[in-house]
């Protein structure tokens, strides 16, 4: 892993990436990975990163990151997209009686 990091640093330096941009890119990628591992849960991610949740929230804002994007697709669908209890009961009743 050290060789890969050394190679990356050399590539970034050769490409003219400033120190502050390199640090920013590293932070973004590292935090993104931790958030992804915790399915966007900032409390769990902050704990793993060794920082307070509010600090992580501020860091995300500073890095112009939105943890909601990470959670996309893993939340339950909105109520309007879920079947109603009545439709579930109706379908179960129809299945049990063999009617459609």
Secondary structure, 3 states (H helix, E strand, C coil): CHHHHHHHHHHHHHCCCCHHHHHHHHHHHHHHHHHHHCCCCHHHHHHHHCCCHHHHHHHHHHCCCCHHHHHCCCCCCCHHHCCCHHHHHHHHHHHHHCCC
